[in-house]
Amino acid sequence: MIVDIATSNFAQLVTHFRQQRGMSQGQLAQAARLSRTYIYHLEKGMRSNPSSRAAESIARALELQGEERRQLFTAYTKLTGQQIDTEQSESTLLDFGEMARLLVHNTSYPAHSLDRLWFLHSWNDAAITLFEVEGELTEGSEKRHLLELVFDARRRGHYRGWENLARRLVSDFQYNTRTMTHLPEYQKLWKRLREWPEFRRIASVTYPEGKPDPSFVFQIQHSQLGRVTLRTATTIFTGVSTYSMVSYVPGDKQTLEIYRKHNWQHR
């Protein structure tokens, strides 16, 4: 629904778009990396000169596109007198999904990208070989979720120390998606994940333990390569949580030699 700018101001538009998406003020604040008090004061018209950074963060958190985005920024300009370059933000900058795919396919390390709900977005050949998912991941096929690859009973033996890895990933997933639990697509995903008995068991006793570490070590048992020790390296685009890229680098000398043999590591 598009709101008539003539009868709306910036504060009213923020409130309208937030409520339209079923978000609370607290959820918007978390997604935009602002305080709840800031959002409250903004919607009450108690902030007459919000920063352009805050306006852009709110637009991203609300996932405003096209006319809705232009409406919000036009109202912002009327309120503050400051201009926001909507043409550059919509036309000339590379889409974050395309950026993630570009990075994944241009690194020698095994890597994949995730969308905000942790669905696999793109992956390179090295990652497919490392995790032995040939035939399971194909461009254009039904989206696979990262946790499904971990909780699939047929693949559980692929991960050494599976229980600890599964608990860590569930905790990190809950933290990273804590502002999205109101979304229909999140609720549909949660119901889908709960079809896995082991996911239900672990999720029932696992809670977010704070901001996840950007890197951790785990091991897999590869059918041909043997034991492989991996360290994760996560790239998150600053200010935007829509996509992230996860690379897997060698965690010990034995794995380093495996990487060199497969040209996954420059000598």
Buried (B, 14 or more C-beta within 10 A) or exposed (E): EEBEBEEBEBBBBBBBBBEEBEBBBEBBBBBBBBEBEBBBBBBEEEBEEBEBEBBBBBBBBBEBEEEBBBBBBBBBBEBBEEEBEBEEBEEEEEEBBEBBBBBBEEBBBBBBBBBBBBBBBBBBEBBBBBBBBEEBBEEEEEEBBBBBBBBBEEBBEBBBEBEEBBBBBBBBBBBBBEBBEEBEEBEEBBEEBEEBEBBEEBBEEBEBEEEBEEEBEBBBEBEEBEEBBBBBBBBBBEEBBBBBBBBBBBBBEEBBEBBEEBEBBEE
